[in-house]
């Protein structure tokens, strides 16, 4: 199971590099952080159940966060991006 976290780290670094090259810096930073998180977890040698619980928690937080963002933060139409205005 620890190898699957290294695979997740590989794919998140690929996505982070593509976002960085496309000058999507906030997205790239998020995925660089996810890469560090996944690779660090892969070397902890936890039990398979613990790895599955961590992944379930990660997916739950991700889905709830994405749903919140799409319903309450993302603008509807051509106006400025609300999250980008908050960060900048």
C-alpha positions in Angstrom: 0.0 0.0 0.0 2.9 2.4 0.6 3.9 2.0 -3.0 0.5 3.3 -4.1 1.2 6.5 -2.2 4.4 6.8 -4.2 2.3 6.4 -7.4 0.0 9.1 -6.1 3.0 11.3 -5.5 4.3 10.6 -9.0 0.9 11.7 -10.6 0.6 14.7 -8.4 4.1 15.9 -9.4 3.2 15.5 -13.0 0.0 17.5 -12.6 2.0 20.1 -10.6 4.6 20.5 -13.3 2.0 20.9 -16.0 0.2 23.5 -13.9 3.4 25.3 -13.2 4.3 25.4 -17.0 0.8 26.7 -17.7 1.4 29.5 -15.1 -1.4 28.3 -12.8 0.7 28.9 -9.7 -1.9 28.4 -7.0 -2.8 25.0 -8.5 0.8 24.1 -8.9 1.5 24.9 -5.2 -1.4 22.8 -4.1 -0.2 19.8 -6.1 3.4 20.2 -5.0 2.2 20.1 -1.4 0.1 17.0 -2.2 3.2 15.4 -3.7 5.2 16.0 -0.5 2.3 14.7 1.6 1.9 11.5 -0.4 5.6 10.7 -0.6 6.2 11.4 3.1 3.3 9.1 4.0 4.6 6.4 1.8 7.8 6.1 3.9 6.0 5.8 7.2 5.4 2.0 6.8 1.9 2.2 8.3 -0.6 -0.6 8.2 -2.8 -1.1 5.1 -5.9 -0.2 7.1 -4.3 3.1 8.3 -3.3 3.9 4.7 -6.9 3.3 3.6 -8.3 5.4 6.4 -6.0 8.3 5.5 -7.0 8.0 1.8 -10.7 8.0 2.7 -10.3 11.1 4.9 -8.3 12.8 2.1 -11.0 12.0 -0.5 -13.8 13.1 1.8 -12.2 16.5 2.5 -11.4 16.9 -1.2 -14.9 16.2 -2.3 -16.5 18.4 0.3 -14.1 21.2 -0.5 -14.7 20.9 -4.2 -18.5 20.9 -3.7 -18.3 23.9 -1.4 -16.1 25.8 -3.9 -18.4 25.0 -6.9 -21.6 26.0 -5.0 -20.5 29.0 -3.0 -17.2 30.5 -4.3 -17.0 29.9 -8.1 -18.5 32.8 -10.0 -21.4 32.2 -12.5 -20.5 34.0 -15.6 -17.7 36.3 -16.9 -17.1 38.3 -13.8 -13.8 38.1 -11.9 -12.8 35.0 -10.0 -13.7 35.2 -6.3 -10.9 32.9 -5.0 -8.3 34.7 -7.1 -9.4 38.1 -5.8 -9.2 36.7 -2.2 -5.6 35.4 -2.7 -4.2 38.4 -4.6 
